[in-house]
């Protein structure tokens, strides 16, 4: 970041066309945020407390629950702070940090979805070789790779965004610091930063989409070859929750970063759904549709009750 940047802080204008209903939004988003944290913590507790869930599938599910706790924490606390009537100012470094972690965690989560689709592909198409292919060191390596790609992408996007000079208006027409909202405030040419951000998002979306299509095409073919109806239902049930989460993640990203037309209200609604509502839905999708997770939670609850009575 250049030392001659004149701005020391930005002002977050918030969600467009919501003046006068800040308290209502504060209550709604606080409830969603708390529900998200509690729901995903319960998934983590269920996975950690049951040895039967110490498998690659639930290892990745636990990491997804972790992402769904951490990613909203990048946006929600500051948004709840100013919705409650406090200052809308965010420091220059705070804005850069928010943008970095948003894209770092978002990219890593997209990579994790790809890894999860590959895991389901191996489990259904190569069940006899599953434990050999998805051995612990491979799972850890895939996760580390996802984190590294997220870190690199977040660093590149943040660097190209904040290497520019910001010396004029400081009002960010959004509820958090993101590239499309911050770049218009720069005092110099932003074409390179726009190009880099578009190319980065396009590359990851294309890679993500190709991986998902490859995995689920082969999964679909394998499911159709299963003769028993019960076997088809079981195979489909292991993939439907993940596929629903993927669609909830992919569609909003395309709308925000790749569509040519811009509408601040539409962007805000899509971002709220992606970063605040979707993590809550993931906890519901992966817990309510998963018998093993529900069974583990019941066992953990009964253990806590027994310990408390003793």
Secondary structure, 3 states (H helix, E strand, C coil): CCCCCCCCEEEECCCCCCCCCHHHHHHHHHHHHHHHHHHHHHHHHHHHHCHHHCCHHHHHHHHHHHHHHHHHHHHHHHHHHHHCCCCCEEEHHHHHHHHHHHHHHHHHHHHHHHHHHHHHHHHHHCHHHHHHHCCHHHHHHHHHHHHHHHHHHHHHHHHHHHCCCCCCCCEECCCCCCHHHHHHHCCCCCHHHHHHHHHHHHHHHHHHHHHHHHHHHHHHHHHHHCCCHHHHHHHHHHHHHHHHHHHHHHHHHHHHHCCCCCCHHHHHHHHHHHHHHHHHHHHHHHHHCCHHHHHHHHHHHHHHHHHHHC
